[in-house]
């Protein structure tokens, strides 16, 4: 691992500012890799999950990645251009600009839930910015990690892009390498460890963490309409999505209507579960048990669980198809309201006064995503002003992640830093301040020895 890092570092020193043409070529190679191996990518991801919907993989992993790389190629020339900055009267006739320079060697630690997109999207941004990359895929998706290692080795020299596989010990050692920037996507608990390790080298970090993303339904909005969109976003990838709705805030008078609409929506999307290729499995047995523990804890403390099993199937003991489940009458002290659910379980929280719903969200750690359902533009603007989240969708869920020109990232406990679009290029670049002095300069007028002349100039400068 150290050898691969040092090779990449040496290669960067030999080519510290790749040209526009070189960067475009590298992005094209990555684009071709994804396009030409779509079937293998979908198969490897499904193999890791036990069953992963082929269409969900093509939508969330492949389509979004292809779209993003094409967007980068379209805008790269303008991103690379130095940006002129204003020079005050005291510094004229000098000139100033900001020049975007590659940082060097970037580390990317990818998660298991979207093991291709969340690995290669930051790799693409880092290459667009002119860097070299070391990628650490998740050990929970070994087939996908092996495929990424194979394909990236075919497309790139190892001193440009390398893949390092292994478990937690390898990830810990990876975090301790003196990268010029480190991007981690995963849990808040591990994110703290990554940040601690990176701090030893003063490595700047981008942390994409997650948290409990709420969906708020205003009393004026039709519960059935909200349910369709919440269900689609929640049970995509069986809820194993960092921006998936984690809990829903609904007026108490509409709670039962919402629950009925959610059951109907999920039943329509997934009329069967166990052998339905559209319904994704939970990643492993440990996460299945974690979800059962959440439900058991909630029920023991007074919550009511509604399992959505349209075909009344009996699941095999070793099945990782976890039935969509609603939890009603949840309380803040339940584990399901303390931890990110990250699975096909949705908590439903009732409120009596809309202001209480906003207070409920604001008094908790800032979420990665917030979803608001309302048709009144004034109330929408007020909510956007009064809540803080990594990103927001109005009358929809999850879609903001796929908009190429929007930044993606968390705030507070849900993460720090952002990438995607121009923000991705900026994250992996150094915005270097450059001042160019004119041939005719007045700098001699402010050099010592100081006296009456500098006093007059200072009075002039203060009035400018």
LINVENTA-V564593 format. One record per residue. RES is the residue in one small letter. PHI is phi as a letter, one per 20 degrees, with the letter a starting at -180 (none if undefined). Layout:
<<RES & PHI> <RES & PHI>>
This chain:
<<x & none> <x & f> <x & f> <x & f> <x & f> <x & f> <x & f> <x & f> <x & f> <x & f> <x & f> <x & f> <x & f> <x & f> <x & b> <x & f> <x & b> <x & g> <x & f> <x & g> <x & f> <x & f> <x & f> <x & f> <x & f> <x & f> <x & f> <x & f> <x & f> <x & f> <x & f> <x & f> <x & g> <x & f> <x & f> <x & f> <x & c> <x & g> <x & f> <x & f> <x & f> <x & f> <x & f> <x & f> <x & f> <x & f> <x & f> <x & f> <x & e> <x & n> <x & b> <x & c> <x & g> <x & g> <x & f> <x & f> <x & f> <x & f> <x & f> <x & e> <x & e> <x & e> <x & g> <x & f> <x & f> <x & f> <x & f> <x & f> <x & f> <x & f> <x & f> <x & f> <x & f> <x & f> <x & d> <x & g> <x & g> <x & f> <x & f> <x & f> <x & f> <x & g> <x & d> <x & f> <x & c> <x & f> <x & d> <x & f> <x & g> <x & f> <x & d> <x & f> <x & e> <x & f> <x & c> <x & c> <x & b> <x & d> <x & d> <x & e> <x & d> <x & g> <x & f> <x & q> <x & d> <x & d> <x & d> <x & c> <x & d> <x & e> <x & e> <x & e> <x & f> <x & c> <x & f> <x & d> <x & g> <x & f> <x & e> <x & e> <x & f> <x & f> <x & f> <x & f> <x & f> <x & f> <x & f> <x & g> <x & e> <x & n> <x & e> <x & d> <x & c> <x & d> <x & d> <x & d> <x & f> <x & f> <x & f> <x & f> <x & c> <x & f> <x & f> <x & f> <x & f> <x & f> <x & f> <x & f> <x & f> <x & f> <x & f> <x & f> <x & f> <x & f> <x & e> <x & c> <x & f> <x & f> <x & e> <x & d> <x & c> <x & c> <x & d> <x & d> <x & d> <x & q> <x & e> <x & g> <x & f> <x & f> <x & f> <x & f> <x & f> <x & f> <x & f> <x & e> <x & f> <x & e> <x & f> <x & e> <x & a> <x & c> <x & d> <x & c> <x & c> <x & r> <x & f> <x & f> <x & g> <x & f> <x & g> <x & f> <x & f> <x & f> <x & f> <x & f> <x & f> <x & f> <x & f> <x & f> <x & d> <x & l> <x & f> <x & f> <x & c> <x & d> <x & d> <x & d> <x & d> <x & p> <x & o> <x & e> <x & e> <x & e> <x & d> <x & d> <x & d> <x & f> <x & g> <x & e> <x & e> <x & f> <x & g> <x & f> <x & f> <x & f> <x & f> <x & g> <x & f> <x & f> <x & f> <x & f> <x & f> <x & f> <x & e> <x & f> <x & l> <x & l> <x & m> <x & e> <x & c> <x & f> <x & d> <x & f> <x & g> <x & e> <x & b> <x & d> <x & d> <x & c> <x & f> <x & g> <x & f> <x & d> <x & g> <x & f> <x & f> <x & f> <x & g> <x & f> <x & f> <x & f> <x & f> <x & f> <x & f> <x & f> <x & f> <x & f> <x & f> <x & c> <x & f> <x & b> <x & c> <x & g> <x & d> <x & e> <x & f> <x & e> <x & d> <x & f> <x & e> <x & f> <x & g> <x & b> <x & f> <x & f> <x & f> <x & f> <x & f> <x & g> <x & f> <x & f> <x & f> <x & g> <x & f> <x & f> <x & f> <x & f> <x & f> <x & f> <x & d> <x & o> <x & f> <x & d> <x & e> <x & d> <x & e> <x & d> <x & c> <x & g> <x & e> <x & l> <x & e> <x & d> <x & e> <x & f> <x & g> <x & e> <x & f> <x & d> <x & e> <x & e> <x & f> <x & g> <x & c> <x & d> <x & d> <x & d> <x & m> <x & f> <x & c> <x & g> <x & e> <x & f> <x & g> <x & f> <x & d> <x & d> <x & d> <x & f> <x & f> <x & l> <x & a> <x & e> <x & d> <x & c> <x & e> <x & d> <x & d> <x & e> <x & c> <x & d> <x & c> <x & g> <x & g> <x & f> <x & f> <x & f> <x & f> <x & g> <x & f> <x & f> <x & e> <x & d> <x & g> <x & f> <x & e> <x & f> <x & b> <x & c> <x & c> <x & c> <x & d> <x & a> <x & d> <x & e> <x & f> <x & f> <x & f> <x & f> <x & f> <x & f> <x & f> <x & f> <x & f> <x & d> <x & c> <x & c> <x & b> <x & g> <x & b> <x & c> <x & d> <x & d> <x & m> <x & a> <x & c> <x & m> <x & f> <x & f> <x & f> <x & e> <x & e> <x & g> <x & e> <x & e> <x & f> <x & c> <x & r> <x & d> <x & b> <x & m> <x & f> <x & e> <x & p> <x & b> <x & n> <x & b> <x & b> <x & n> <x & l> <x & f> <x & f> <x & f> <x & f> <x & f> <x & g> <x & e> <x & c> <x & d> <x & e> <x & e> <x & f> <x & c> <x & d> <x & d> <x & f> <x & f> <x & g> <x & d> <x & c> <x & e> <x & f> <x & f> <x & f> <x & d> <x & e> <x & f> <x & f> <x & e> <x & a> <x & f> <x & f> <x & f> <x & f> <x & f> <x & f> <x & f> <x & f> <x & f> <x & f> <x & f> <x & e> <x & f>>
